[in-house]
Amino acid sequence: MTGRMNGALTLARAALPSIPVVNLLPGIRKNGGEFAEFARVGAPVTIERAHVDAYAAVCGFPAKDTVPLPYPHLLAFELQLGIMSDPGFPAPAIGMVHLDNSITAHRPIRIGETVGVSTSVGGARPHPKGTTYDFRTVVTADGAPAWEETSTYLRRGAGDATASTGDSFPAAEPHGIIWQLPGDLGRRYAAVSGDHNPIHLYPLTAKALGFKRQIAHGMWTMARCVAALENRLPGAVRVDVAFKKPVLLPGSVAFGSAVVDDGYAFSLTDPANGVLHLAGRTSAL
């Protein structure tokens, strides 16, 4: 309970630079400019079955003695917010768009293991729609990296038309699997992940930030796709995704997958019009 309360407080602090007038106060105002690196190291964490099972139930994974592949992202979420809320980090957390995510699992992490978690971010990279930041997380167990992640976030603004828009992915056409997503999915995922960004919670809070109604967490959409492929993936695997269009809640998405050379390509699309919400692929290590 204490960890979730700390996460909520961290999210509240991270939101302050987005509030007019408040964002001018010392200690809250963003200083902007260049920086070399920000880094945070968390206290050792023992993986608890109750929390893993709750996450698995929301995301569609079976209960096992090892954690679902995307689960360690939750362990780094508060560290990422801590960096974003630092006055020296140039962009406020609210308004940052999660563009891409890459996870490398060197081996399965067992429930009951104690792991170390660290997160860092380097300088900005240009993007056609603004500026991106790569948050890199390393989860260690038994003195060695067990899981690594790069989360790329976009701060919208003046962009560079010549900059890369990110990786491309093999096609993975939908093949008849439709998932119906309830309106409270964002609140259910927030309860286990600690990510209570208002764009995911209620129609009113989402509209205040420019959405028609609440949207699904990008990391939930990734997790749900991985859950659909989980029993076909090796213990050492890389998963890359690009988040294309937000998924409105309530709503429905069509899942697609296809075999590629060393794994699977996968996608989520709108079953009504084929708009692509997510594209990804797995690669055996």
QUILINVEN-V187726 format. One line per field, one symbol per residue. burial: # if it has 16 or more other ideal C-beta (glycine too) atoms within 10 Angstrom, else .. Layout:
burial: ???
This chain:
burial: ...#..#..##.#####............#.......#.#.#..#.#...###.##.####....#####################..########.############.#.#.###.###..#..#.###########.#....####.#####...#.........##.#.#....#.#...##..##.###########..##....#.##################..#...#######..####.#.#####..#..#########.....#######..
